[in-house]
Amino acid sequence: MMRARSGLIPIVVAFAFLATATAFGQSKGDSTPPTGTTGPASDPASPRKWIPYAKADNKRLPETSGIVASRKYPGVLWTHGDSGNDPKLIAIDVHGNVLAEVYISGAPNTDWEDICADDQGNLYIGDIGNNHAMFPARYIYCITEPDPHNPPIEPIAPTKRWRFKYPNKERFDCEALFWADQSLYVIANLKPMEAIVYRLSEIRDGQMELVPVAEPHLPFPNGADVSPDGKQLVISSYGAINVFDIEVANDKGLVLTHGRSIRYPMKKGAIESVCFLDDDVVAMSERGKLYRLQPQDFESQVRFVSP
């Protein structure tokens, strides 16, 4: 399912493509709202409707691009807009209610595309978008995660900024950023069905180089995240949400196995970002609609249809 390239660790994919995609069954109390279905969720042959379980406040959050679950504050999701929006992060709860807005100084939103979190209380903002291949270099900003329940009044500054260029002066776009095994990764789009996963390696203060580690055969990946236990990677791509098991994520490369994919109807808008919330996957559209997928949705090949 992938094109081999010298020096790259292959991705082993056994896709279980499903018919379409999303909302959720009831579980975990408050954190998992009910979903509309056309049959029992336990029956994979019964199609379920693609219905958002919640929607973020459009006045506070007119457009979204990235999302990540806080690893410090349970039930908190951080999101942001892309180019044309203010350089700010917005904290929401799992129901889409806005908890806080935090402005970031010294980090212009040229094209913020994704956000990720590490285990040391940091958030990473990816100013990595390059839709028309206009920019020779892109940036990633690291900030100490603010308290969404007692947010700072003044803008906060990044604790670190990295600049990077893509190898071989390739024209690229990039919309997905994730953190795994003490490293940052981005997923670049080169052609409609050609994506490359790069690990970022600091070669000098403030400067990163990109090391290609894998080539998933996915159309236009636009968001990614790693599960809290570091064992799974979710990638949103054009019309689908994909989950892989991580076998290796270290200096020697990235090996992904047991790929499974859920397709969703795009009439209500494309998914722009994804993240793990405990064992589940939260997907968010550009207009702030929130969908939630459980592990059994991927494993059972549940079918999703337009409402």
Protein Blocks (a to p, Z undefined) as FASTA:
>chain_A
ZZcdehiacddddddddfbehiacdeehlmlccdddfbdfklmklccddddfbdcdfklm
mbcfbdcddfkbghiacddddehiacddddddfkopafbdcddehiacfbacbdcddfeo
pacdddfbcfkopafbdcddddddddfklccfbdcddfbdcddddehhiacddfbdcdee
hiacddddfbfklccddddddfbghiacdddfbdcddehiabdcddfklpaccdddehia
cddddfbdcfkbccdehiacddddfknopafbdcdehjbccdddfkopacdddfklmmno
pacddZZ
